[in-house]
Amino acid sequence: MEVSPNRKTHNHARSNSLPSKPHPVILQCNEHLARIGGASEATSSSSLLSNKLSSLQDLHSCIEKLVQLPQTQEALVQESQEKWVDELLEGSLRLLDTCTTTKDALLHTKECTRELQSIIRRRRGGEMELIVEVKKFLTSGKVVRKAISKALENFKGNGKKCSLSVTNKDYQTVASVSLLREVEVITFSIFESLLSFISGSTQSKRNNWSLVSKLMHNKRVFYSHGVDENDFAKVDAALQFFAFNLASKSNEIDDLQNKLARLGSCIEDLEEGLESLFRRLIKIRVALLNILNH
Protein backbone atom coordinates (compact mmCIF):
# COMPACT_ATOMS: atom_id res chain seq x y z
CA MET A 1 0.00 0.00 0.00
CA GLU A 2 1.42 3.37 -1.04
CA VAL A 3 1.87 5.96 1.71
CA SER A 4 0.73 9.46 0.84
CA PRO A 5 3.22 12.36 1.04
CA ASN A 6 1.03 14.02 3.67
CA ARG A 7 1.31 10.99 5.95
CA LYS A 8 5.11 10.93 5.54
CA THR A 9 5.25 14.59 6.51
CA HIS A 10 3.02 13.92 9.53
CA ASN A 11 5.22 11.05 10.73
CA HIS A 12 8.36 13.17 10.32
CA ALA A 13 6.81 15.95 12.39
CA ARG A 14 5.90 13.52 15.16
CA SER A 15 9.46 12.18 15.32
CA ASN A 16 10.77 15.69 15.89
CA SER A 17 8.38 16.16 18.82
CA LEU A 18 9.65 13.14 20.75
CA PRO A 19 11.16 13.88 24.19
CA SER A 20 14.67 15.24 24.01
CA LYS A 21 17.57 14.13 26.19
CA PRO A 22 17.40 15.59 29.74
CA HIS A 23 19.50 18.68 30.32
CA PRO A 24 22.95 17.89 31.83
CA VAL A 25 22.00 19.79 35.00
CA ILE A 26 18.97 17.51 35.47
CA LEU A 27 21.20 14.46 35.03
CA GLN A 28 23.66 15.90 37.55
CA CYS A 29 20.86 16.48 40.08
CA ASN A 30 19.66 12.91 39.61
CA GLU A 31 23.19 11.67 40.32
CA HIS A 32 23.22 13.58 43.61
CA LEU A 33 19.82 12.13 44.48
CA ALA A 34 21.12 8.62 43.84
CA ARG A 35 24.14 9.25 46.08
CA ILE A 36 21.96 10.33 48.99
CA GLY A 37 19.93 7.12 48.74
CA GLY A 38 17.96 5.64 51.71
CA ALA A 39 17.41 9.05 53.30
CA SER A 40 14.08 7.94 54.71
CA GLU A 41 15.74 5.23 56.77
CA ALA A 42 16.43 6.06 60.41
CA THR A 43 20.10 6.45 61.19
CA SER A 44 21.82 6.12 64.56
CA SER A 45 25.07 7.87 63.66
CA SER A 46 25.84 11.59 63.69
CA SER A 47 28.58 11.02 61.08
CA LEU A 48 26.07 9.47 58.70
CA LEU A 49 23.71 12.40 59.21
CA SER A 50 26.56 14.86 58.60
CA ASN A 51 27.32 13.05 55.34
CA LYS A 52 23.64 13.25 54.38
CA LEU A 53 23.64 16.99 55.01
CA SER A 54 26.80 17.42 52.94
CA SER A 55 25.24 15.48 50.06
CA LEU A 56 22.07 17.52 50.45
CA GLN A 57 24.08 20.74 50.09
CA ASP A 58 25.55 19.46 46.81
CA LEU A 59 22.07 18.51 45.61
CA HIS A 60 20.58 21.94 46.36
CA SER A 61 23.58 23.63 44.78
CA CYS A 62 22.66 21.72 41.63
CA ILE A 63 19.00 22.70 42.02
CA GLU A 64 20.08 26.33 42.16
CA LYS A 65 21.72 25.85 38.75
CA LEU A 66 18.52 24.21 37.47
CA VAL A 67 16.41 27.18 38.56
CA GLN A 68 18.79 29.57 36.78
CA LEU A 69 18.43 27.77 33.42
CA PRO A 70 16.62 29.94 30.81
CA GLN A 71 14.14 27.14 29.98
CA THR A 72 13.29 26.69 33.66
CA GLN A 73 12.77 30.41 34.14
CA GLU A 74 10.63 30.57 31.00
CA ALA A 75 8.44 27.70 32.21
CA LEU A 76 8.01 29.37 35.62
CA VAL A 77 6.99 32.68 34.05
CA GLN A 78 4.65 31.14 31.48
CA GLU A 79 2.93 28.94 34.03
CA SER A 80 3.12 31.28 37.01
CA GLN A 81 -0.64 30.91 37.55
CA GLU A 82 -0.51 27.11 37.60
CA LYS A 83 -0.97 25.17 40.82
CA TRP A 84 2.43 23.45 40.64
CA VAL A 85 4.22 26.81 40.77
CA ASP A 86 2.36 27.78 43.96
CA GLU A 87 3.13 24.38 45.46
CA LEU A 88 6.79 24.81 44.59
CA LEU A 89 6.93 28.16 46.40
CA GLU A 90 5.05 26.76 49.41
CA GLY A 91 7.42 23.82 49.53
CA SER A 92 10.50 26.06 49.52
CA LEU A 93 9.05 28.03 52.45
CA ARG A 94 8.23 24.86 54.42
CA LEU A 95 11.79 23.63 53.91
CA LEU A 96 13.17 26.88 55.30
CA ASP A 97 10.81 26.72 58.29
CA THR A 98 11.77 23.11 59.01
CA CYS A 99 15.47 23.89 58.69
CA THR A 100 15.01 26.78 61.14
CA THR A 101 13.21 24.50 63.61
CA THR A 102 16.05 21.99 63.39
CA LYS A 103 18.68 24.69 63.87
CA ASP A 104 16.82 26.06 66.90
CA ALA A 105 16.63 22.60 68.49
CA LEU A 106 20.37 22.15 68.06
CA LEU A 107 21.15 25.65 69.35
CA HIS A 108 19.02 25.17 72.47
CA THR A 109 20.64 21.82 73.22
CA LYS A 110 24.12 23.27 72.63
CA GLU A 111 23.52 26.17 75.04
CA CYS A 112 22.22 23.84 77.75
CA THR A 113 25.14 21.46 77.18
CA ARG A 114 27.71 24.24 77.55
CA GLU A 115 26.05 25.56 80.69
CA LEU A 116 26.08 22.09 82.23
CA GLN A 117 29.72 21.57 81.25
CA SER A 118 30.61 24.91 82.86
CA ILE A 119 28.86 23.97 86.10
CA ILE A 120 30.58 20.58 86.18
CA ARG A 121 33.99 22.23 85.72
CA ARG A 122 33.36 24.74 88.49
CA ARG A 123 31.82 22.14 90.84
CA ARG A 124 30.31 24.92 92.95
CA GLY A 125 27.77 23.89 95.55
CA GLY A 126 28.78 20.24 95.39
CA GLU A 127 26.83 17.34 93.99
CA MET A 128 23.39 18.57 95.05
CA GLU A 129 23.66 21.73 92.96
CA LEU A 130 24.87 19.67 90.04
CA ILE A 131 21.91 17.31 90.40
CA VAL A 132 19.58 20.31 90.35
CA GLU A 133 21.21 21.57 87.13
CA VAL A 134 21.05 18.12 85.57
CA LYS A 135 17.33 17.97 86.27
CA LYS A 136 16.95 21.41 84.67
CA PHE A 137 18.77 20.08 81.61
CA LEU A 138 16.40 17.10 81.45
CA THR A 139 13.38 19.40 81.74
CA SER A 140 14.78 21.62 78.99
CA GLY A 141 15.26 18.52 76.87
CA LYS A 142 11.57 17.71 77.25
CA VAL A 143 10.71 21.15 75.88
CA VAL A 144 12.95 20.55 72.86
CA ARG A 145 11.45 17.11 72.26
CA LYS A 146 7.94 18.56 72.47
CA ALA A 147 8.79 21.13 69.78
CA ILE A 148 10.38 18.41 67.67
CA SER A 149 7.35 16.16 68.11
CA LYS A 150 5.13 18.97 66.83
CA ALA A 151 7.43 19.49 63.85
CA LEU A 152 7.41 15.77 63.06
CA GLU A 153 3.61 15.80 63.15
CA ASN A 154 3.68 18.39 60.40
CA PHE A 155 5.64 16.00 58.19
CA LYS A 156 2.53 13.85 57.85
CA GLY A 157 0.91 16.57 55.78
CA ASN A 158 3.98 17.33 53.70
CA GLY A 159 3.72 14.12 51.68
CA LYS A 160 0.27 15.14 50.47
CA LYS A 161 1.23 18.75 49.85
CA CYS A 162 4.25 17.83 47.72
CA SER A 163 2.12 16.79 44.74
CA LEU A 164 3.60 19.24 42.19
CA SER A 165 1.45 17.75 39.44
CA VAL A 166 2.08 19.35 36.06
CA THR A 167 0.13 18.96 32.82
CA ASN A 168 2.62 20.82 30.65
CA LYS A 169 3.69 18.55 27.77
CA ASP A 170 7.14 20.08 27.41
CA TYR A 171 9.56 17.30 28.33
CA GLN A 172 12.18 19.44 30.07
CA THR A 173 9.53 21.17 32.18
CA VAL A 174 7.99 17.89 33.27
CA ALA A 175 11.42 16.47 34.09
CA SER A 176 12.39 19.60 36.06
CA VAL A 177 9.16 19.69 38.07
CA SER A 178 9.40 15.98 38.84
CA LEU A 179 12.98 16.46 40.02
CA LEU A 180 12.05 19.43 42.22
CA ARG A 181 9.36 17.34 43.88
CA GLU A 182 11.78 14.47 44.57
CA VAL A 183 14.32 16.88 46.05
CA GLU A 184 11.70 18.42 48.32
CA VAL A 185 10.53 15.02 49.55
CA ILE A 186 14.03 13.68 50.22
CA THR A 187 15.04 16.92 51.97
CA PHE A 188 12.05 16.68 54.30
CA SER A 189 12.95 13.04 54.89
CA ILE A 190 16.48 13.92 56.01
CA PHE A 191 15.16 16.70 58.25
CA GLU A 192 12.81 14.15 59.78
CA SER A 193 15.70 11.76 60.46
CA LEU A 194 17.75 14.59 61.94
CA LEU A 195 14.94 15.79 64.22
CA SER A 196 14.31 12.23 65.41
CA PHE A 197 18.02 11.86 66.10
CA ILE A 198 18.15 15.10 68.12
CA SER A 199 15.17 14.00 70.19
CA GLY A 200 16.90 10.68 70.86
CA SER A 201 13.90 8.84 69.45
CA THR A 202 15.89 6.66 67.07
CA GLN A 203 15.62 4.32 70.03
CA SER A 204 12.32 3.55 71.67
CA LYS A 205 11.69 4.80 75.19
CA ARG A 206 11.82 1.23 76.33
CA ASN A 207 15.32 0.76 74.94
CA ASN A 208 16.40 4.10 76.38
CA TRP A 209 15.25 3.14 79.87
CA SER A 210 16.92 -0.22 79.38
CA LEU A 211 20.17 1.69 78.87
CA VAL A 212 19.53 3.63 82.08
CA SER A 213 18.87 0.36 83.89
CA LYS A 214 22.19 -1.03 82.71
CA LEU A 215 23.92 2.09 83.95
CA MET A 216 22.20 1.71 87.31
CA HIS A 217 23.52 -1.84 87.71
CA ASN A 218 26.96 -1.28 86.22
CA LYS A 219 28.70 2.06 86.52
CA ARG A 220 31.23 1.15 83.86
CA VAL A 221 29.31 0.49 80.69
CA PHE A 222 31.28 0.07 77.47
CA TYR A 223 29.56 0.96 74.20
CA SER A 224 30.57 -1.09 71.22
CA HIS A 225 30.79 0.64 67.84
CA GLY A 226 27.52 0.76 65.98
CA VAL A 227 25.39 -0.33 68.94
CA ASP A 228 24.42 3.08 70.28
CA GLU A 229 25.79 5.91 68.17
CA ASN A 230 23.19 8.49 69.20
CA ASP A 231 25.07 10.94 71.43
CA PHE A 232 21.82 12.74 72.29
CA ALA A 233 20.24 9.53 73.59
CA LYS A 234 23.40 8.53 75.48
CA VAL A 235 23.66 11.88 77.27
CA ASP A 236 19.97 11.80 78.14
CA ALA A 237 20.32 8.30 79.62
CA ALA A 238 23.48 9.24 81.56
CA LEU A 239 21.82 12.37 82.96
CA GLN A 240 18.77 10.44 84.10
CA PHE A 241 21.02 7.95 85.83
CA PHE A 242 23.07 10.72 87.43
CA ALA A 243 20.00 12.64 88.64
CA PHE A 244 18.19 9.72 90.22
CA ASN A 245 21.00 7.47 91.43
CA LEU A 246 21.93 8.12 95.06
CA ALA A 247 25.29 6.33 94.95
CA SER A 248 28.67 8.09 94.74
CA LYS A 249 28.87 10.50 91.78
CA SER A 250 32.64 10.81 91.25
CA ASN A 251 32.95 8.22 88.47
CA GLU A 252 29.68 9.30 86.88
CA ILE A 253 30.80 12.94 86.66
CA ASP A 254 33.88 12.01 84.61
CA ASP A 255 31.78 9.80 82.35
CA LEU A 256 29.18 12.55 82.00
CA GLN A 257 31.83 15.10 81.03
CA ASN A 258 33.08 12.81 78.27
CA LYS A 259 29.58 12.25 76.90
CA LEU A 260 28.76 15.97 76.98
CA ALA A 261 32.02 16.72 75.14
CA ARG A 262 31.15 14.20 72.40
CA LEU A 263 27.63 15.62 72.17
CA GLY A 264 29.05 19.15 71.78
CA SER A 265 31.27 18.01 68.93
CA CYS A 266 28.33 16.22 67.31
CA ILE A 267 26.16 19.35 67.54
CA GLU A 268 28.85 21.54 65.97
CA ASP A 269 29.18 19.21 62.97
CA LEU A 270 25.42 19.12 62.42
CA GLU A 271 25.10 22.89 62.91
CA GLU A 272 27.73 23.58 60.28
CA GLY A 273 25.97 21.39 57.74
CA LEU A 274 22.55 22.87 58.52
CA GLU A 275 23.80 26.45 58.22
CA SER A 276 25.30 25.80 54.78
CA LEU A 277 22.11 24.06 53.66
CA PHE A 278 19.97 26.90 55.02
CA ARG A 279 21.89 29.44 52.92
CA ARG A 280 21.34 27.36 49.79
CA LEU A 281 17.61 27.03 50.52
CA ILE A 282 17.37 30.81 50.87
CA LYS A 283 19.18 31.35 47.56
CA ILE A 284 16.81 28.99 45.75
CA ARG A 285 13.70 30.64 47.21
CA VAL A 286 14.98 34.15 46.40
CA ALA A 287 15.76 33.03 42.83
CA LEU A 288 12.24 31.62 42.42
CA LEU A 289 10.62 34.80 43.76
CA ASN A 290 12.80 37.03 41.56
CA ILE A 291 11.86 35.04 38.46
CA LEU A 292 8.13 35.16 39.21
CA ASN A 293 8.16 38.84 40.21
CA HIS A 294 10.25 39.95 37.25
N, C-alpha and C positions, 0 to 999 in steps of 0.2 A: 504494500500500500504506500503510495507516494505521500510524503509529508509536505504540507503547504509551506511556502516561505514565511507566512505570518506565524505559523506554529513554531518554526525554527527560531524566529526572532523572539517569540515569547519565552521559549526555553532558555535562550541565551541571557535574556534579561533576568530570569529567575536565578540563574547560576551566579550572576553578579551580586544578587541580594543575599546570598548565603552568609551566615555569620563569619566575621573576620577573626583573625587570630587575636587573642587577648593582648592588651597593651602590656609591654614589659613591666611597668609598674604594678599592674594587677598580678602578674606572675610572681613578682618579687614579694608582694604582700602575702600571696598564698604560700610561698615558701616559709615566710616567718610564722604564719599560722600553723603550718605543719610542724615546725620546730617546737612550738609551744606545747602542742599535743596535750593529752589528758589533763587539761587545766581544771576540769570539773571534779577530778578526783581529789579527795582530802589528802593533805600532805602533813607529815609530822616533823618536818625539818625546816628550820629557818633558812638554811642555805638553799634548799630547793625553791622556797618561796622567793628568795632574792634573785635566783636565776630566772624564775618566771617573770618577775618584775623587769629584769633587764631585757628579756626577750620581748616583753610587752612594749617597752620603750622603743625598741627597734621596729616593731610592728606599727606603732602609731607614728613613728617618723616616716615610714613608708606611706601610711594613710595620708599624712600631710602632703606628700608629693602627689598622691592621687587626686586630692582635692584641688591642687593647683593646676592640674592638667586642663588645657583649654576645652576639651570635649566634656570634661566633668563639670566645669563652670557653666558651659553652654546648656547642659542638661538641667542643671540646678535653676538657672534663670528661666529657661523655657517652661519648666514644670514647677515653678515656685508655688503655684496654687494647689499642687497635688498633695494628697495625704502623706505620701512617703517622705516628702521634703519636711513637712511638719514633724513627722515621727523621728526623722533624722536629727532635727534640732532638739527635740525633747530628749532624745537619747543622749546627745552630747552633754546636755545640762544635767541629766541624772548621773552620768558618769562622773562629772565634776563634783556633784554633791556627795556621791558615795566615796570618792577619793578624799574629800575633805573630812568626812566622818571617820574614815580609816586613819587619816593623819592625826585627827584630834584624839582618837583613842590611844594611839601610840604616844603622843605628846603627854597626855595625862598620866599614862603609866610610867613614862620616863621621869617626869617630875616627881612622882611619888617614890619611885625607885631611888632617885638621887637623894631625896630627903631622908629616906630610911637608911641609906648607906652612910649619910653624914651623921645621923644619930648613933649608928652602930660604932662609927669611928670615935666619936666623942665619948660614948659610954657614960653620959651624964645621967644621974638619977638611978643608976643601976639597972638591974634586969626588969624591975616592975615598970619603969618608964618605957623601956624598950618594948615590953609586952603591950603596953597601951598603944604605942606607935604602930606596932605590927597589926593590932586589931583595927586601927584607923586605916591602914593600908588595905586590909581585907575588905573593909566597908567600902572604901573608894573603888576597889576592884569590882564590887557588886554593882556600883553605879555605872562603871564602864561597860560591864557585861549586859546591863539592862539596855543601855543605848545601842550596843551592838546587836542585841536580840531584836530590837525594834527595826534596826537597819536590815537585818537578815529577813525579817518578815516582809519588808518591801520588795525583796528580790522575787517573791512569789508572783508579784504582778508584772515584773519586768519581762518575763518570758512572753507574756501575752502582748505587752506593749511593743515589743521589738519585732513587729510583723514586717514593716518596710516592704509591703507588697507594691509592685510596680507593673503597670500594664504597657509601658513604653516598649515598642518592638525593636528599638535600637539595641544591638547586641552589647556594645560597650557600656551603655547605660545600665542595662539589666545586670551585667557582670559586676559593675561597680557598686550598684545598690546591694546586690546579694553579698558582696564582700564586706561592705560597711555593716551590714546586719550581723554577719558572722563575727566581725571584730568586736562589735558592741556586746554580743552575747558572751564571747570568751573573756572579755575584759571584766564584765560583771561576775563571771564565774571565778576568776582569780581574786577579785575583791572579796567575794564570798568566802573563799578558802582562807584568805588572809584574816578577815574578821573573825572567822571561827577559830583560827590559830591564836589570835590575840586573846580571845575570850577563854582559851584553854579547853574549848569544847571539841577538839579533835579526839579527845578521850571522853568517854561517858562519865557522868558523875560517880557512877559506881566504881569505875576503874580508878578515878581520881582519889576517892576515899580509900580504896584498896591500897593505893600508894602511901597515903597518910598512915594507914594501919601498919604497913610494913615499917615505916619510919618509927612509929611508936614502939614497935617490938625490937627494932634493931637500929641503933643510932648510926651505924656505919653501913649505909646502903650504897652499893656500887651499881652504876647504870651502865649497862652494856650498850655499845653503839647500835643505833637503829631501834632500840626498844622504846625509849622515851626521849625523843628529840625536841619536845615542846618545852622551851625554857619558861614560857609563861605558866604552863601547867605545873612544872616542877617547882617554881618559886611559890606558887599558890599553895601547893601541898606542903612545902617546907615551912611556910609561914603559919599555916593552920596547925601543924605539929608543934611549932615553937610557941604559939600563943596558948595552946590548951594542954601542953604537957608540963607537969609540975616538977619534973626531974631537973637535974643540973643542966644549965644552958651553955656552958663554956664550949663544948664541942659543937653544939648546934649553931652557935654564933659564927664560928669560923666557916662552917658549911654553908650557912645562909649568906655570908659575905661573898663566897665564891659563886653561888647561884645568882645573886643579884648582879655581880660583875658580868657574868655571862649573859644575863638578860639585857643589861645595858648595852653590851656590844651587839646583841641581836637586834635591839630596837634601832640602834644607829644605822645598821645596814639596811633595814627595812625602810627607815625614814628617808634615807638617801635615794633609794629606788623610787619611793612614792613621790618625792618632791620632783624628781626628773620627769616622771610620768605625768604629774599634775601640770607641769609647764607645757608639755606636748599636747595634753588635752585642751588646755586654754588656747594654744595656737590654732588647733584644728577648729574649735568653736568660733574663734574670732575670724578665721578665714571663711567659714561658712556664712557667717553673718555679713561680712564685707561683700561677698559675692551676691547674696540675696538683696542687700540694701543698695547695691551699686546703681 
